[in-house]
Amino acid sequence: MFTGIVQGTAEVVAIDKKDRFQTHVIQLDEPMRAGLEIGASVAHNGCCLTVTRIDGDKVAFDLMQETLAVTNLGQLQVGDRVNIERAAKFGDEIGGHSMSGHINVATEISEIEVTPNNCTIWFVIPEMYQKYILRKGYIGIDGCSLTIGTVEEGRFCVHLIPETLQRTLFGQRQVGEKVNLEIDPQTQAIVDTVERYLATKDAGQ
């Protein structure tokens, strides 16, 4: 489980590409890798990956076909950076919202509005997920727990403070780039339950 509070970013220093399979190596500083062991879970842009090798400050992770197809991790190149969060421990403060690290879909940044103290970023809503994206609801974007702002047909926005822009990749993102979305599972469960109930009620009339 993850909290959606990104702890920082890490550089991708090596990528070993094979047929529908990749191994990514990132460089983690001492505080970020303290106590890290092989088999531990670390979120990269919100996607839960498992540590497969540790060599000093270089940490390796394997990416399967599904991960490469669904997320933006398959587009990474050596020198790119990713948002990083270590898995939450029991007793940790949940500063964001509970996240699984299982990405639903990657989507595109459609517009960025910058003001002196704030930044508003608009994202395309993949059609099949429109019903789960609700104003003031939670969503995970590249591993960040964020509150949804305005929702329009086919797009939604979030409002980012300077701290988020500095700590994460959002301060460097450009229009057209892909980000990973994790739909809030509680919202999805409620929407799906209501839909099933209404469908059953309509069928009984």
C-alpha positions in Angstrom: 0.0 0.0 0.0 1.1 3.6 -0.7 -0.1 6.9 0.6 0.3 9.0 -2.5 2.8 11.3 -0.8 5.8 11.3 -3.2 9.1 11.3 -1.3 11.1 12.7 -4.2 12.4 11.8 -7.6 15.1 9.4 -8.8 17.1 9.2 -12.0 16.9 6.2 -14.3 20.5 5.3 -14.9 20.1 2.1 -17.0 17.5 0.2 -19.0 17.9 -3.3 -20.2 15.3 -3.9 -22.9 14.2 -7.4 -23.9 11.2 -8.9 -25.7 8.2 -7.4 -23.9 10.2 -7.1 -20.7 12.6 -4.4 -19.3 14.8 -4.0 -16.3 15.1 -0.4 -15.0 17.9 0.7 -12.7 17.4 3.9 -10.7 19.8 5.7 -8.4 18.5 6.2 -4.9 20.1 8.4 -2.3 20.8 7.1 1.2 17.7 8.3 3.0 15.5 6.9 0.2 17.1 3.4 0.3 17.5 3.1 4.1 16.4 -0.4 5.1 15.5 -1.3 1.5 15.7 -5.0 0.7 15.2 -7.3 -2.3 11.5 -8.0 -2.7 10.4 -4.6 -1.3 7.8 -2.5 -3.1 8.6 0.9 -4.5 6.2 3.0 -6.5 7.6 4.5 -9.7 5.3 7.2 -11.1 2.6 5.5 -8.9 3.3 2.0 -10.3 4.2 -0.6 -7.7 7.5 -2.4 -8.7 9.5 -5.0 -6.8 13.2 -4.5 -6.0 15.2 -7.3 -7.8 18.8 -6.1 -7.2 20.7 -3.6 -5.0 24.2 -2.6 -5.8 25.2 0.4 -3.7 22.9 3.3 -4.6 21.8 1.5 -7.8 18.5 -0.4 -7.4 16.9 -2.6 -10.1 13.3 -3.4 -10.9 11.7 -5.7 -13.6 8.8 -4.4 -15.7 6.5 -7.0 -17.3 4.5 -6.6 -20.5 1.3 -5.4 -18.8 3.2 -2.6 -16.9 4.9 -1.5 -20.2 1.6 -1.4 -22.0 -0.6 0.3 -19.4 1.8 2.9 -17.8 4.2 5.6 -18.9 7.2 3.6 -17.7 7.8 2.0 -21.0 8.5 5.4 -22.5 11.3 6.2 -20.1 14.9 6.7 -21.3 18.1 6.8 -19.4 18.5 10.1 -17.7 14.7 10.5 -17.1 13.4 10.8 -13.6 10.5 9.1 -11.8 8.4 10.0 -8.8 9.3 7.7 -5.9 7.4 6.5 -2.9 8.5 3.6 -0.6 5.7 1.3 0.5 3.8 2.4 3.6 4.3 0.7 7.0 1.7 0.0 9.6 1.4 3.1 11.8 2.6 5.5 9.1 0.6 8.7 8.7 -1.7 8.6 5.7 -1.2 12.1 4.4 -2.8 11.5 1.0 -5.2 8.6 0.4 -4.7 4.8 0.3 -3.3 3.7 -3.1 -2.5 0.3 -4.4 0.2 1.1 -6.9 -1.9 -0.6 -9.7 -2.3 1.9 -12.6 -5.6 1.9 -14.4 -4.5 3.8 -17.5 -2.0 6.4 -18.8 -3.4 9.7 -20.1 -2.3 12.9 -21.6 -1.7 16.4 -20.2 -3.9 18.7 -22.3 -3.3 22.2 -20.7 -1.1 23.8 -18.0 -2.1 27.1 -16.4 0.6 28.8 -14.3 0.1 31.7 -11.9 2.7 33.1 -9.4 1.7 30.8 -6.5 -0.3 28.0 -8.1 -0.4 25.7 -11.1 -3.4 24.1 -12.6 -2.9 21.1 -14.9 -5.7 19.6 -17.1 -5.7 16.0 -18.1 -7.7 14.0 -20.7 -10.2 11.6 -19.2 -10.2 8.2 -20.9 -13.9 7.6 -21.8 -14.3 4.5 -19.7 -13.1 6.2 -16.5 -15.2 9.4 -16.8 -17.8 8.2 -14.3 -15.2 7.7 -11.6 -13.6 11.2 -11.8 -15.7 13.5 -9.6 -15.1 17.0 -8.4 -13.4 17.0 -4.9 -12.7 13.3 -5.2 -9.3 11.7 -4.9 -7.2 10.5 -7.7 -3.6 9.2 -8.0 -1.5 10.9 -10.8 2.0 9.6 -11.3 1.9 8.4 -7.7 0.7 11.7 -6.2 -2.5 11.7 -4.2 -4.4 14.7 -5.5 -7.9 16.3 -5.1 -9.8 16.6 -8.3 -10.7 20.2 -9.2 -13.1 21.0 -12.1 -14.4 18.1 -14.2 -15.6 18.7 -17.7 -16.7 16.3 -20.5 -13.5 14.6 -21.5 -11.1 16.4 -19.1 -10.4 17.3 -15.5 -7.9 19.4 -13.6 -5.9 19.5 -10.4 -4.4 22.5 -8.6 -0.8 22.1 -7.4 1.0 24.1 -4.7 4.7 25.0 -5.1 5.8 22.2 -2.7 4.2 19.6 -5.0 5.8 21.2 -8.1 9.2 21.1 -6.4 9.1 17.6 -4.9 7.6 15.8 -7.9 7.9 15.7 -11.7 4.9 18.0 -12.1 7.1 21.1 -12.1 8.8 19.8 -15.3 5.8 18.3 -17.1 4.7 19.6 -20.5 1.5 19.5 -22.5 1.2 16.2 -24.4 3.2 14.1 -21.9 1.7 11.0 -20.5 0.9 10.4 -16.8 -0.3 7.4 -14.9 -3.8 7.4 -13.4 -4.9 5.3 -10.4 -8.6 5.7 -9.9 -9.6 5.9 -6.2 -10.9 2.3 -5.5 -13.5 3.5 -3.0 -15.0 5.9 -5.5 -15.0 3.1 -8.1 -16.6 0.7 -5.7 -19.4 3.1 -4.8 -20.1 4.1 -8.4 -20.2 0.5 -9.6 -22.4 -0.6 -6.7 -24.9 2.2 -7.4 -24.9 1.3 -11.1 -25.6 -2.4 -10.3 -28.4 -1.5 -7.9 -30.1 0.8 -10.4 -29.8 -1.8 -13.1 -31.4 -4.4 -10.8 -34.1 -2.0 -9.8 -34.9 -1.1 -13.4 -35.0 -4.7 -14.4 -37.5 -5.5 -11.7 -40.0 -2.8 -12.9 
